[in-house]
Amino acid sequence: MTSVREVTPNLVRVVASGELEGWNDGGPGAHFKVFLPVAGEVVMRTYTVRDFDREAGLLTIDFGLHADGPVTAWARTAAVGDRFAVAGEARPGYVPSAGARWCLFFADHCALPAVASVLDALPADMRAIVFVEVTDPADETEFRSAAEVQATWLPESGPPCAALLAAARSVVLPEGPGEVWIGCEAGAMRGIRRHVLGELGLPREALHSRAYWKESVPNHSDHDTGSDDG
Ligand SMILES: Cc1cc2nc3c(=O)[nH]c(=O)nc-3n(C[C@H](O)[C@H](O)[C@H](O)COP(=O)(O)OP(=O)(O)OC[C@H]3O[C@@H](n4cnc5c(N)ncnc54)[C@H](O)[C@@H]3O)c2cc1C
């Protein structure tokens, strides 16, 4: 690990170097497995490629800190020189389809690295409407993007991601073709997904959803896209 710094009070940025020659970074918002040594065991979890500098061989990962969990504990004390492993390649992230003119994002704090990475890559003729729920207002950040970005920061209120669900229920979709991206707690993701498909009438292929974690469940499956129950 070549550098560690606090981006915001609950977001730790780690830049790692190592055997990354030819590593497939999966594009904007891609994810991969990290294998971290915690209390004598190797713990595997899923994280986002916040940035990959192929020439310099540097991989940037933003670790969100939450109350519990071995990886959160590791990230709280991470230091330059610490060693860890990553999977051989990242899984593809999200690039809006060619016809889309706008994209709506619903994300919580741990999906912020994915949203920021996708926004980094959006073209100037896209409109991004972003809702992010955070437990601590000090974690609000600026987005960088060529696209027009309209960001709304929502303080956590009640169960995790309930504020995101409420935002989805009151949102009005922009005119023209567009897409919705959801990355947050599993139960809330399903609620937002149902609303977007059922009430807002967006076609399934325009919806990209994934559970980033599940309340009271350690190491929830990163294959949980919510698509089985609509
Ligand atoms: C595709 C994908 C990409 C991801 N990218 C990132 C990323 O770039 N940065 C990032 O910080 N996270 C990211 N995550 C989320 C991360 O994988 C989980 O939060 C992970 O479970 C954290 O591991 P842990 O060891 O800290 O907690 P775990 O051992 O998995 O869980 C312990 C407890 O903490 C709770 N918990 C887990 N995660 C959270 C959370 N985010 N907020 C509140 N409570 C939680 C669980 O419900 C459980 O009760 C990503 C997840 C997916 C599926």
Ligand as a Chemical Component Dictionary entry (heavy atoms), coordinates in Angstrom:
data_LIG
# 
_chem_comp.id                   LIG 
_chem_comp.type                 NON-POLYMER 
_chem_comp.pdbx_formal_charge   0 
_chem_comp.three_letter_code    LIG 
# 
loop_
_chem_comp_atom.comp_id 
_chem_comp_atom.atom_id 
_chem_comp_atom.alt_atom_id 
_chem_comp_atom.type_symbol 
_chem_comp_atom.charge 
_chem_comp_atom.model_Cartn_x 
_chem_comp_atom.model_Cartn_y 
_chem_comp_atom.model_Cartn_z 
_chem_comp_atom.pdbx_ordinal 
LIG C1  C1  C 0 -20.436 -4.304 -6.128 1  
LIG C2  C2  C 0 -20.059 -3.754 -4.762 2  
LIG C3  C3  C 0 -19.099 -2.755 -4.646 3  
LIG C4  C4  C 0 -18.780 -2.232 -3.384 4  
LIG N1  N1  N 0 -17.860 -1.222 -3.288 5  
LIG C5  C5  C 0 -17.587 -0.652 -2.083 6  
LIG C6  C6  C 0 -16.643 0.411  -1.959 7  
LIG O1  O1  O 0 -15.977 0.821  -2.923 8  
LIG N2  N2  N 0 -16.478 0.965  -0.726 9  
LIG C7  C7  C 0 -17.165 0.522  0.378  10 
LIG O2  O2  O 0 -16.978 1.064  1.457  11 
LIG N3  N3  N 0 -18.018 -0.529 0.298  12 
LIG C8  C8  C 0 -18.245 -1.120 -0.902 13 
LIG N4  N4  N 0 -19.123 -2.158 -0.992 14 
LIG C9  C9  C 0 -19.810 -2.605 0.247  15 
LIG C10 C10 C 0 -18.944 -3.540 1.065  16 
LIG O3  O3  O 0 -18.617 -4.687 0.288  17 
LIG C11 C11 C 0 -19.761 -3.972 2.323  18 
LIG O4  O4  O 0 -20.137 -2.854 3.072  19 
LIG C12 C12 C 0 -18.987 -4.981 3.157  20 
LIG O5  O5  O 0 -19.952 -5.835 3.712  21 
LIG C13 C13 C 0 -18.159 -4.379 4.267  22 
LIG O6  O6  O 0 -17.484 -5.420 4.948  23 
LIG P1  P1  P 0 -17.284 -5.393 6.531  24 
LIG O7  O7  O 0 -16.281 -6.462 6.821  25 
LIG O8  O8  O 0 -16.956 -4.009 6.982  26 
LIG O9  O9  O 0 -18.718 -5.755 7.101  27 
LIG P2  P2  P 0 -19.476 -7.198 7.077  28 
LIG O10 O10 O 0 -18.684 -8.225 7.824  29 
LIG O11 O11 O 0 -19.854 -7.574 5.671  30 
LIG O12 O12 O 0 -20.805 -6.869 7.902  31 
LIG C14 C14 C 0 -20.781 -6.681 9.333  32 
LIG C15 C15 C 0 -22.024 -5.909 9.754  33 
LIG O13 O13 O 0 -21.964 -4.603 9.213  34 
LIG C16 C16 C 0 -23.132 -4.340 8.424  35 
LIG N5  N5  N 0 -22.689 -3.594 7.231  36 
LIG C17 C17 C 0 -21.972 -4.051 6.179  37 
LIG N6  N6  N 0 -21.753 -3.071 5.294  38 
LIG C18 C18 C 0 -22.351 -1.971 5.799  39 
LIG C19 C19 C 0 -22.475 -0.627 5.334  40 
LIG N7  N7  N 0 -21.944 -0.232 4.170  41 
LIG N8  N8  N 0 -23.135 0.258  6.094  42 
LIG C20 C20 C 0 -23.691 -0.117 7.285  43 
LIG N9  N9  N 0 -23.604 -1.380 7.787  44 
LIG C21 C21 C 0 -22.941 -2.281 7.038  45 
LIG C22 C22 C 0 -23.721 -5.725 8.054  46 
LIG O14 O14 O 0 -25.120 -5.654 7.883  47 
LIG C23 C23 C 0 -23.328 -6.558 9.256  48 
LIG O15 O15 O 0 -24.278 -6.402 10.294 49 
LIG C24 C24 C 0 -19.414 -2.734 -2.225 50 
LIG C25 C25 C 0 -20.345 -3.789 -2.346 51 
LIG C26 C26 C 0 -20.673 -4.293 -3.601 52 
LIG C27 C27 C 0 -21.666 -5.413 -3.713 53 
# 
loop_
_chem_comp_bond.comp_id 
_chem_comp_bond.atom_id_1 
_chem_comp_bond.atom_id_2 
_chem_comp_bond.value_order 
_chem_comp_bond.pdbx_ordinal 
LIG C1  C2  SING 1  
LIG C2  C3  SING 2  
LIG C2  C26 DOUB 3  
LIG C3  C4  DOUB 4  
LIG C4  N1  SING 5  
LIG C4  C24 SING 6  
LIG N1  C5  DOUB 7  
LIG C5  C6  SING 8  
LIG C5  C8  SING 9  
LIG C6  O1  DOUB 10 
LIG C6  N2  SING 11 
LIG N2  C7  SING 12 
LIG C7  O2  DOUB 13 
LIG C7  N3  SING 14 
LIG N3  C8  DOUB 15 
LIG C8  N4  SING 16 
LIG N4  C9  SING 17 
LIG N4  C24 SING 18 
LIG C9  C10 SING 19 
LIG C10 O3  SING 20 
LIG C10 C11 SING 21 
LIG C11 O4  SING 22 
LIG C11 C12 SING 23 
LIG C12 O5  SING 24 
LIG C12 C13 SING 25 
LIG C13 O6  SING 26 
LIG O6  P1  SING 27 
LIG P1  O7  DOUB 28 
LIG P1  O8  SING 29 
LIG P1  O9  SING 30 
LIG O9  P2  SING 31 
LIG P2  O10 DOUB 32 
LIG P2  O11 SING 33 
LIG P2  O12 SING 34 
LIG O12 C14 SING 35 
LIG C14 C15 SING 36 
LIG C15 O13 SING 37 
LIG C15 C23 SING 38 
LIG O13 C16 SING 39 
LIG C16 N5  SING 40 
LIG C16 C22 SING 41 
LIG N5  C17 SING 42 
LIG N5  C21 SING 43 
LIG C17 N6  DOUB 44 
LIG N6  C18 SING 45 
LIG C18 C19 SING 46 
LIG C18 C21 DOUB 47 
LIG C19 N7  SING 48 
LIG C19 N8  DOUB 49 
LIG N8  C20 SING 50 
LIG C20 N9  DOUB 51 
LIG N9  C21 SING 52 
LIG C22 O14 SING 53 
LIG C22 C23 SING 54 
LIG C23 O15 SING 55 
LIG C24 C25 DOUB 56 
LIG C25 C26 SING 57 
LIG C26 C27 SING 58 
# 
